[in-house]
Amino acid sequence: MAKKDAKKFAREFFETVDLCPECGSRELFLDSTRGELICARCGLVVREHIVDPGPEWRAFTAEEREKRARTGGPMTPTIHDKGLSTVIDWRDRDALGRKLSPVRRAQIYRLRKWQIRTRVHNSIDRNLTFALAELDRLTSQLQLPKPVKDEAALLYRGAVIGGMIRGRSIEAMIAASVYAACRLHGVPRTLDEISKESRVNKKELGRCYRLLLRRLDVNVPGCDPVVFVGRFGEELNLSGKVLRLAIDIVRRARELGLTAGKDPTGLAAAAIYIAGIVEGERRTQREIAEIAHVTEVTVRNRYKELIKQLDIKIEP
């Protein structure tokens, strides 16, 4: 077939069919088993011999599908080589599950050893291997979703490429990347929580976080106290009515400019304390302060400011 005729054939074959040429119906359905496009009204085969782009094999369970698939997982920034390298299984068995012979086992051992060496062949790869393992541990401890983990991995990769890791703790830079990713995705995690789980000093963590923002030119939005209200309220077993009122208090305070320069967790804690009193689900300042990781003095000061500026009447 000439090149021009082949292009014409391909264009006509893959042309979208909207109407049945026999009855004019738009009720067409594709029979993938037969490879035919059929009119549901009159039964006319509008198109036949349609190529199936799917695999030639069938699978009836998830395990069978995974075993027969010939492709790997998608690229991911949470692995130092982005998941593109080959992985040689540690089990000395073939594709059918049979044990390998001693000679073949020795060959696979040498292949596995050189495969590990080629995956980690420079200082950046060694750094990323250790750092991303720490990232996996930290995000698991903090129960963070996958988008936050991917964002943190990208930020850390930018820090490695930008030469910001030299002379600094890998754990501190990973913790700073996780905190920045949480801020970017609106996930309510405080600096104290990340410092505690990462075993990094809060002062050092804050220093690495500011360096990360400055050198990578990352625009992190201001932390909204509203995102902490739901989380704190759930841990305090408060009803939805109390949480709605607390969110309303925070939004009114923001409209009056009372949130500027204030710790968002302290404002959320004070709003919850006020809402609990108003709705008859009172929690002590100590309980709320422990959940919010602030002092009772902070809760008390923010509480006094809010009831004064918002003119909220609290019955003794």
Secondary structure, DSSP 8 states (H G I E B T S, - for coil): --HHHHHHHHHHHT----S-TTT----EEEETTTTEEEETTT--EEE-S----S-SS--SSHHHHHHH--------TTSTTTT-S----SS-B-TTS-B--HHHHHHHHHHHHHHHHHHS-SHHHHHHHHHHHHHHHHHHHHT--HHHHHHHHHHHHHHHHTT-STTS-HHHHHHHHHHHHHHHHT----HHHHHHHHT--HHHHHHHHHHHHHHHT-------THHHHHHHHHHTT--HHHHHHHHHHHHHHHHTTTTTTS-HHHHHHHHHHHHHHHTT----HHHHHHHHTS-HHHHHHHHHHHHHHTT-----
